[in-house]
Amino acid sequence: MEYVYAALILNETDEEINEANVTDILDAAGADVEESRVKALVAALEDVDIEDAVEQAAAVPAGGAGGAGGAAAGGEADTDEAEEEADEAEEEAEADDDEDDDAGGEGLGELFG
C-alpha cells in the first residue's frame, strides 16, 4: 500500500512518477523498499492518467450498486478508490512479472532470476 501512497504523493506534487522518486519517498518514510515492486508500480502507472482515474473513481459510488456509501464518505471515498485503482494496477504489474518469470527466461523475469 505504501508504494501506491508514494505514487499518489508524487502525482499530487506534480513530480514525475519514476523509480528513483518512488524509492526516495519510501526510503524517507522508513519503508523496506523492494526494487521489483517499485519497477512494477512505475510500469503499471506508465500509461495511466491518475487524475482521470481519480475522476472516474469519484463518479462510481463507493458502495457499488447501492450508492449510499459513496455519498456518506464524501471526499475520503475519492482517495480510497484512487488508491484501490492504483493497487489494482500494481497487482496487474506484479502478475505480469510472474508471467514473465514463467516465459522461459524472457523479459523482466530474466532480470530478477
N, C-alpha and C positions, 0 to 999 in steps of 0.2 A: 504494500500500500504506500510505503514511503517513496517508492520510485514514481508513482503516479503523482503524489503530492509535489515532488521535486519538479516534474514536468509542468504541473499547474502553476507553480510559483514562477517558473521561467516564462510561461506564457503570460501570466498576469503582469510581469515586469518588463515585457517586450524584449526578453533576451532569447537568443537562439537556443532551441532545444537540441543540444548535441551531447555527445558522450562526456566531454570534459565538463560542461556546465552542470549536467545532472550529477556527475561524480562529485564535483565541488560542493554542491548543496547537500548531498548525502553525507559527505565527509564532515561538513560543518555541523550537521545535525547529530553526528556521532553514530551514524548507522554503519553497519557492516555492508560494504559495497561489493556486489558480485558483478564483475565486468560483463559477464554474459547476459545478465538481466538488464544492465544498462543498455547494452547493444540491442537487445531485443525490443526494449521500450522505444528507443530512438528510431529503430527501423519501423516499428508498428505505427509510430506517430508521424513518420516522414511525409505521407500524403494526406494527413488528417488536418482539416481546418478546425482547430479546437474551439474557436469562437462559434462556428457554425454548429458544431456538435453540442455545445452548451445550449445554444438557442433551440435546437431540435429537442434536446432533453427537457428543456423548460416547457415545450409545447405538449409533452406527454405527461399526464398526471402521474404522480409518484405512486399512487395506489393502483396503478394498472387500469383495468376497465372500470373499477369503482369510482375513481376520480377524486373522492373526498380527501384522501390522504395528501394529495399534492396541494390542494388549496390551503389546508391547515398548516402545512410545513413552511409555506412561503419560500423565501429566497434560499433557505437551507436545502430545500429539495433540489434546486438547480445545481448546487455544488455537489451534492451526493450523487446525482445522476451523471454529471460530467465525470466524476471520479469512477463511477461504475463503468462508463463507456471506455475510459482510459484503461481501467483494469482489464476489460474485455480485449482491448487492443493488445495489451501486454501479454495476456494469456494466449491470444492467437499467435503472437510472435514467438512465444515460448514453444507452442505446439509446432510452428514452422521449423524451429530449431531442432526439435525432436525428430521431425520428419527428415530433416537434412542429415541427422545422425544415422538414420536408417537407410539413407540413399546410397549406401556402398562407398562412403568416403567423399561424397561430392558436397560442394557448397560450404556453408558455415560450420557444419558438423566436423569437417576435417580440421578446422582451426582449433576446436576445443577438445579434440581427442575423442 
